[in-house]
């Protein structure tokens, strides 16, 4: 086993893997890395199979002292990376020697950063996953974000890792202004005609209250027709709910499995990694993806 100690857990750093599959019918959210693309890249760069637990850091990465040698890769949002105050590159694997400190600064573009370690971080599995679900305090390291003094362990890799970097075509540019296609939701017809026009013709601002459960948007309120009440119904990551205030919420992987708000639309899962990389204050527009 390798071991590290958290010197600074950043703003909101948790352990995440590929998520929980097959438990939504029991009310258990999927969880897992919000940016699945960057997550897979971090694991691949250090020679992992693709399902190992990594660190997911939000807006600020923190600092970690390694007590054993490790192969590491940092992917996702653009962030300063250093080892013992010497700059280290993103989107490539590199070795950290025992006694050295990995430091990740504040995000410059994007929102979430992924730190993969060869062998994968090891904590007990819960419902088939090591992912942290902070909303209910389960999974990961004690069911919460990391804090100073926490110790984490990883499985020693079975073989030496060949250092590698992402190809140019794999690198991503993160923008604070995006247009994302929308599909009709089950309660689409509940939106008034003016509200439908507003949905596709105004910018929405991502609010600071957004979290791993959902992205909260602010713009001109969307009005419903007379039918505004519904029974609690199934929802999935990407569902766009409309609370009574008229400001949409896009559910993410920690979101609930059922909800009582009208489901006016749906974001395709392939677009969720891009939304997960939009920090508060970003501008999101919706594009129509149906006839």
HELIX and SHEET records of a PDB file:
HELIX    1   1 UNK A   24  UNK A   26  5                                   3    
HELIX    2   2 UNK A   36  UNK A   45  1                                  10    
HELIX    3   3 UNK A  168  UNK A  170  5                                   3    
HELIX    4   4 UNK A  188  UNK A  190  5                                   3    
HELIX    5   5 UNK A  193  UNK A  201  1                                   9    
HELIX    6   6 UNK A  269  UNK A  276  1                                   8    
SHEET    1   A 6 UNK A  13  UNK A  16  0                                        
SHEET    2   A 6 UNK A  54  UNK A  58 -1                                        
SHEET    3   A 6 UNK A 101  UNK A 117 -1                                        
SHEET    4   A 6 UNK A  60  UNK A  66 -1                                        
SHEET    5   A 6 UNK A   2  UNK A   8 -1                                        
SHEET    6   A 6 UNK A 151  UNK A 154 -1                                        
SHEET    1   B 5 UNK A  13  UNK A  16  0                                        
SHEET    2   B 5 UNK A  54  UNK A  58 -1                                        
SHEET    3   B 5 UNK A 101  UNK A 117 -1                                        
SHEET    4   B 5 UNK A  70  UNK A  83 -1                                        
SHEET    5   B 5 UNK A  86  UNK A  87 -1                                        
SHEET    1   C 5 UNK A  13  UNK A  16  0                                        
SHEET    2   C 5 UNK A  54  UNK A  58 -1                                        
SHEET    3   C 5 UNK A 101  UNK A 117 -1                                        
SHEET    4   C 5 UNK A  70  UNK A  83 -1                                        
SHEET    5   C 5 UNK A  93  UNK A  96 -1                                        
SHEET    1   D 8 UNK A 177  UNK A 184  0                                        
SHEET    2   D 8 UNK A 262  UNK A 266 -1                                        
SHEET    3   D 8 UNK A 239  UNK A 242 -1                                        
SHEET    4   D 8 UNK A 248  UNK A 251 -1                                        
SHEET    5   D 8 UNK A 214  UNK A 218 -1                                        
SHEET    6   D 8 UNK A 204  UNK A 206 -1                                        
SHEET    7   D 8 UNK A 283  UNK A 288 -1                                        
SHEET    8   D 8 UNK A 177  UNK A 184  1                                        
SHEET    1   E 2 UNK A 233  UNK A 234  0                                        
SHEET    2   E 2 UNK A 258  UNK A 259 -1                                        
END                                                                             
